[in-house]
């Protein structure tokens, strides 16, 4: 009995001990599992719970003009968000927000009573308004500072600059072409936060500093740009044109000094632009038939190939048949025996067609190609079009095109192509690559853009002779382009606008391309006005715009008149 | 008897000594642990304070960077060409209409009746005006070509 009673508790003790040991073993096993085997996972979960990595946004690179004036800078604005579930009094909150966000209270109220966990109320509001909003401490309303783009000159050079979206993506113009260079690299700062949001532990040594974007120095001169835009606005008002483009370029280097188009938009508020086609830069993307300006190309080809000299003559009978299609002079005149200089002076279509047919299609189109038509100029701007040139062999090329192309009909070019081609005459025969960025400045140093010659189009002697003929053309054809005291070379253009089935019977594209001083050109200007109402002719509406700009440029650039500049002073 | 007493008291003394030593060791242990805890807490506290300060400074730096960008934009906007032009107009300035160039030909008098006509020839550098003549010419240009009120 005693033996039974003493072995019972012992057995129970053994059982309890065994159970306890088992429990301890299981506990140790679980501890081993969580603390050793799953340690990494737990650390990761803990880090996700408390660790916070904040993005440090880089400053987008600035864009300056050639004299260091800001054209685009980085600024900051507040994006405003709401968490509807955390808002106690949506009506009151909506009323408070309405004045700050400049939105109807009803619209804001609708957003605040929505079902979503979060909603965006406004983007890119000013720093002042954002900070005031934060100071109110409205429950459920958050404002986060975000980088955005500012254009201190407003609409000035809008097409050339492009714009940056609220998400930081550059589009069009310089902003689009140099987006990767400008945007920089974001950094981050890690840390652990306590429940109140206070960072308590500098997290895991993860501080990556942001890398700001490169600064771009443009070839643009904001004063010249301003002169050009003012004159373009005036020309648009005077001629009642639908649209217009002006480019000013250094013909020797291809550096763009100014580029403007109308209608335009404000890149500071790009989202308000309607229609969005306005974002396209017409100077590089809008194709048009150049009209008589193209006779410069035809004449250059004829002179350079030795077909004619300025004094060579042809018999102008007022019309010529090319490929079965009759071609007439623009004024249906009959000039009789006419020199090449007179051909340009009176802008005779029959003469141009005579030259192209004598050159032959192969040689004529070879020169057209060498002038850069049908291919992009390679300018460092986003959205350039290569133009449209039909050549023999193309299914839509006809023999009559050889005649019409000679005076700029049936061929589509951009304004930049046209000015670059005429610049080849101004600079001695070289096709330069136009460019707008003079210098790229990064943390590593500066990269200077070297002017690039794409090819020699014709002999420098041809350029010299043709310049003299173009001086004569300005003197005779369009005296409205002349600036007293200065020698100007140039050519007008009046082109019909192609429409389905032919050409528009009323509207034209009026243009003028000229450079000065003719013997040592400091600038070349292209003026192009679409559908002018006051007069259809380039010599009437575009040439005076050239003169007004050239007049101001002579003063601004300090270019003395020929008499002073070329005066020969006896040495004492 | 003494021995017996002595024998009897010796374990007591040893027990007292052992207890005292244990208490001392425990006291030292607790003091050390306490010191270590205090040191650790102080370190953690200082580290946290430093981190908070660091973050405050970083936030302040970021705020100043943003303010700097904002001010740069404001300055650029106030110096924009449209603002300058408007300000100049209000002050009564007008754009220059035409520059008058006065050319100084030096002390030698020569035939100035007809100025050279335009030719497509490069000007002979030996016959170009000297730097002094150029400088005077430019000064005259600046004097006559500036803003006219």
Interface residues (C-beta under 8 A of the other chain):
Chain A: X56 X59 X69 X70 X73 X74 X75 X76 X127 X145 X150 X152 X153 X154 X156 X189 X191 X198 X199 X200 X201 X202 X222 X223 X226 X464 X467 X468 X471 X487 X518 X519 X551 X552 X554 X555 X558 X560 X561 X562 X563 X564 X566 X567 X568 X569 X570 X571 X572
Chain B: X47 X48 X51 X52 X54 X55 X58 X62 X65 X66 X67 X69 X70 X72 X73 X76 X77 X79 X80 X81 X82 X85 X95 X96 X98 X99 X101 X103 X105 X106 X107 X108 X110 X115 X116 X118 X119 X120 X123 X124 X126 X127 X128 X129 X130 X133 X137 X138 X141 X145
